[in-house]
């Protein structure tokens, strides 16, 4: 698998699941009612951020390799 694909998959799949897991765990410890559908908008926003972050991270690596 190529480097851009690995980077994008990490930022689009792994990063959002990690962030949502952190949100759920913190809400659970705060005693807030945890409902999975409540976190869907957050998951979509974090995924959109991950898409942008993956693109930027790949370009930074590409620039670093060229220099």
C-alpha positions in Angstrom: 0.0 0.0 0.0 1.4 3.4 -0.9 2.3 6.1 1.6 -0.5 8.5 0.7 -3.1 5.7 1.1 -1.7 4.7 4.5 -1.7 8.2 5.7 -5.2 9.0 4.5 -6.6 5.8 5.9 -5.1 6.5 9.3 -6.5 10.0 9.5 -9.9 9.0 8.1 -10.5 5.8 10.0 -8.3 5.4 13.0 -8.2 9.0 14.2 -12.0 9.5 14.3 -12.6 6.2 16.1 -9.9 7.1 18.6 -11.4 10.5 19.2 -15.0 9.3 19.6 -13.8 6.6 22.0 -12.2 9.3 24.1 -15.4 11.3 24.0 -17.5 8.3 25.1 -15.1 7.4 27.9 -15.0 10.9 29.3 -18.8 11.2 29.1 -19.2 7.9 30.8 -16.9 8.9 33.7 -18.7 12.3 34.0 -21.9 10.3 34.5 -23.6 11.6 31.3 -26.0 9.3 29.5 -24.1 7.7 26.7 -26.0 7.1 23.5 -24.2 6.1 20.3 -26.4 8.2 18.0 -25.4 11.3 19.9 -21.8 10.9 18.8 -22.6 10.5 15.0 -22.3 14.3 14.2 -19.0 14.4 16.2 -17.7 11.4 14.2 -18.6 13.0 10.9 -16.8 16.2 11.9 -13.7 14.4 13.1 -13.7 12.4 9.9 -13.8 15.6 7.8 -11.0 17.0 9.9 -9.1 13.7 9.4 -9.5 14.0 5.7 -7.9 17.5 5.7 -5.3 16.5 8.3 -4.3 13.4 6.3 -3.8 15.5 3.2 -1.7 18.0 5.0 0.4 15.4 6.8 1.1 13.6 3.5 2.1 16.8 1.8 4.4 17.7 4.8 6.1 14.3 4.5 6.4 14.7 0.7 8.0 18.1 1.1 10.4 16.8 3.8 11.5 13.9 1.5 12.1 16.3 -1.4 14.3 18.6 0.6 
